[in-house]
Amino acid sequence: MRVLLIKDVKSLGKAGEIKEVKDGYGKNFLIGKGFARHATDEVIAEWEEAKRQAAANEAQEIADLTAMKAKLETLEVTIAKKLGDTGHLFGAVTKDDIAKALEDAHGITIDKKHIEAKKAIKMTGKHEVDLKLGHGIHALLHLDIVGA
């Protein structure tokens, strides 16, 4: 029996491979557990089409992220925080503050988990933070922290 593996199977092969297996193993275990499908011509064609579609979607997503990176690197986000008597900030500028300011000022939503500051921002002035957009694409966001 020929099967198309949908998921990686440890002792058999990786997803997308077509393997020749015994009927019982193929029907009862691989197909029964959802690890494989019977390798007919139409199933193989569906798999190839799904793979092509996924590659096209990934290419589009990378193009969108690259455009977003170019836009983000030209922006400057201003965050107003309360100052103490010495001119230092009360606390620090958090990732939540940065994400909220970016969304309020420019309408761009970035998950706070994707914001990476090299060190805690505890002083006014110009700072830079790294934004992980996905697919290995990083953008540098310019922040201006001012006292309120």
C-alpha positions, 0 to 999 in steps of 0.5 A: 500500500502506498501512503502519503505522509502528512506528519513526520513518522519517526521510523518511516519518514518526513511529511510529504514523502510517499512510502510503500507500507504493509496494508495493516500498518497503513490502514490501521495505524498511519491512516487511522491516527491521521499520520498519512493518507492513501497515496492516490493521484488526486491526494498527491495533487492536493498535497502539491497544490497545498504546498504551492499555496503555502509557499505563495502565502509565505512569499506574500507575508515576507513581502508585507513584513518587508514593507512594514519594516521600511515603514517602521524604520522611518517612524518616530514614536513619542512616549510621555511619562511622568518624571520625578524630582531628579528628572528620571522616569518613575519606573521604566518604559515597558513593552506595553507602553511602546506597543500602545504608543505605536498603535495609538500614533500610527495604527500599527499593532505589534505584540509586546512579545515581539518588542525587544529593548537592549536595556530598560528605558529609564531616562528621557531622550532618544532610544531604539528598540528592536521589533521582531516581525517574523521570518527573521525580519527585524525593524528598528523603532525610534522612540522619543521619551519625554517628561509629562 
